[in-house]
Amino acid sequence: MNRKKILFNWRSLTVFGVVFLVGYFITVASINGGHRDLHADAATGNEPSLIAPDVTLKKLGGGKIDLKAYRGQWVLINFWATWCPPCIEEMPSLELFYRKYQKENMTVLAVSIDKGSPDKVADFVKSYGLTFQIFHDPAAEAASKFNVSSLPATFVLNPEGEIVSHALGGRDWMDPVIQDYFAELMSITKDKKKKG
């Protein structure tokens, strides 16, 4: 009888373990997949592009600007928050990315969805020495127009204002694979200018 109990417990434990692992891998797949990640094919016209929604961004220091004002530039728009660990982790590499590409007709817009006063966002920006443009979206109005459901969420817009790719989750923005992607984007832009 004890042997049957032990056997039953092992079976239960095995079933639980399998169910847990399947659930874990489904969760990981849903976090890493189910979205169009960074692929340079999107910039070549091989995939359909979607015009970015009309949003008005509230500057951290005051004032507003429409996203359309950035037409003619490549735009990397990053939705984040000071309470989001992957957002915090990727900020130093995003700063390095900005410094590298700001002369390549690429701008970085970081939109914080922190609720309440913008003071904690301003303190964060100062402590990390961020020099790209920071916006505050406490009601998540801009984020909802981009259908942001998790943070960080990053969208790449071409100079025509089309979303050519997006990424969910934190990234090392100086990773060689990401650098290759953006190098290809920049070369596509230069080729189009030469042909035009």
C-alpha positions in Angstrom: 0.0 0.0 0.0 2.8 2.4 0.8 4.4 1.5 -2.5 1.1 2.5 -4.3 1.1 5.8 -2.4 4.7 6.5 -3.4 4.0 5.6 -7.0 0.9 7.8 -7.1 2.8 10.7 -5.6 5.6 10.4 -8.2 2.9 10.3 -11.0 1.2 13.4 -9.5 4.6 15.2 -9.2 5.5 14.2 -12.8 2.2 15.5 -14.2 2.5 18.7 -12.2 6.1 19.2 -13.5 5.0 18.6 -17.1 2.1 21.1 -16.8 4.3 23.6 -15.2 7.0 23.4 -17.9 4.4 23.6 -20.7 2.9 26.7 -19.0 6.3 28.2 -18.6 7.3 27.7 -22.2 3.9 29.0 -23.5 4.4 32.2 -21.3 7.9 32.7 -22.6 6.7 32.2 -26.2 3.9 34.7 -25.7 6.3 37.3 -24.2 9.0 36.8 -26.9 6.7 36.1 -29.8 3.3 37.1 -31.1 4.8 40.4 -32.3 6.9 41.7 -35.1 10.3 42.0 -33.7 13.3 43.9 -35.1 13.7 42.7 -38.7 15.2 44.8 -41.5 12.9 43.2 -44.1 10.2 45.5 -42.8 12.2 48.5 -44.0 12.7 47.2 -47.5 9.0 47.1 -48.3 8.8 43.3 -48.1 6.3 43.5 -45.2 3.2 45.8 -44.9 3.8 48.8 -42.8 1.3 50.5 -40.5 1.1 54.3 -40.1 1.9 55.2 -36.5 -1.2 56.6 -34.6 -1.7 60.3 -34.2 -0.4 61.1 -30.7 0.4 64.2 -28.8 3.4 63.7 -26.5 3.7 65.7 -23.3 7.3 66.9 -22.7 8.8 66.2 -19.3 9.8 69.8 -18.8 6.4 71.1 -20.1 4.9 71.6 -23.5 3.5 69.2 -26.1 4.5 68.0 -29.5 2.8 65.8 -32.1 4.5 62.7 -33.2 3.9 63.8 -36.8 6.5 66.6 -36.1 9.2 63.9 -36.4 8.3 63.0 -40.0 11.4 62.9 -42.2 13.4 61.2 -39.4 13.8 57.6 -38.2 12.1 57.4 -34.8 12.6 54.9 -32.0 9.8 55.4 -29.6 10.2 53.5 -26.3 7.4 53.2 -23.7 8.7 52.6 -20.2 8.4 53.3 -16.5 10.7 53.9 -13.5 9.2 50.9 -11.7 9.9 48.5 -14.6 13.2 46.5 -14.0 13.8 45.6 -17.7 13.1 49.3 -18.6 15.7 50.4 -16.1 18.2 47.8 -17.3 18.0 48.8 -20.9 18.3 52.6 -20.4 22.1 52.9 -20.4 22.4 51.0 -23.7 19.5 53.1 -25.1 21.5 56.2 -24.3 24.6 54.8 -26.1 22.3 53.9 -29.0 21.0 57.5 -29.2 24.5 59.0 -29.1 25.6 56.7 -31.9 22.6 57.3 -34.2 21.5 60.9 -33.6 23.7 62.0 -36.5 22.1 59.4 -38.8 18.7 61.1 -38.9 17.5 58.8 -36.0 15.9 60.2 -32.9 14.9 58.4 -29.6 11.7 59.3 -27.8 11.2 57.7 -24.4 7.6 57.9 -23.1 7.2 57.2 -19.4 3.8 56.0 -18.2 4.6 56.6 -14.5 1.4 57.9 -12.8 1.3 61.1 -10.8 3.9 63.8 -10.7 6.7 63.8 -13.3 9.3 64.5 -10.5 10.3 60.9 -10.1 10.8 60.6 -13.9 12.9 63.7 -13.9 15.0 62.4 -11.0 15.5 59.1 -12.9 16.5 60.9 -16.1 19.0 63.0 -14.2 20.5 60.1 -12.2 21.0 58.1 -15.4 22.3 61.0 -17.5 19.8 60.5 -20.3 20.1 63.0 -23.1 17.4 61.8 -25.5 13.9 63.3 -25.4 11.7 62.2 -22.5 7.9 62.5 -22.3 5.4 61.8 -19.6 2.2 59.9 -20.3 0.6 59.3 -16.9 -2.8 58.4 -18.2 -1.1 56.0 -20.8 -3.0 57.8 -23.6 -0.2 57.5 -26.1 0.7 54.0 -25.0 -2.9 52.8 -25.5 -3.0 54.2 -29.0 0.1 52.0 -29.7 -1.7 49.1 -28.0 1.1 48.7 -25.5 0.3 45.9 -23.1 3.7 45.3 -21.4 6.8 47.3 -20.8 9.2 48.2 -22.2 7.7 48.4 -25.7 9.6 49.9 -28.5 8.5 50.9 -32.0 10.7 51.9 -35.0 9.1 54.4 -37.4 10.5 55.2 -40.8 10.7 58.8 -42.1 7.2 58.4 -43.6 5.8 57.7 -40.1 5.2 54.0 -40.7 5.9 51.4 -38.0 8.4 49.1 -39.6 9.1 47.0 -36.6 8.6 46.7 -32.8 10.1 44.9 -29.9 8.6 43.9 -26.5 10.8 43.5 -23.5 14.2 44.9 -22.7 17.1 44.9 -25.1 20.8 45.6 -25.1 20.5 48.3 -27.8 24.2 48.0 -28.5 24.0 44.2 -29.2 25.7 43.4 -32.6 22.5 41.9 -34.0 20.5 45.1 -33.3 23.4 47.2 -34.6 23.3 45.2 -37.9 19.6 45.7 -38.1 19.9 49.5 -37.8 22.9 49.6 -40.1 20.8 48.0 -42.7 18.0 50.5 -42.1 20.4 53.4 -42.5 21.8 51.9 -45.8 18.3 51.4 -47.1 17.5 55.1 -46.4 20.7 56.2 -48.1 20.0 54.0 -51.2 16.4 55.4 -51.5 17.8 59.0 -51.4 20.3 58.2 -54.1 17.6 56.6 -56.3 15.2 59.5 -55.6 
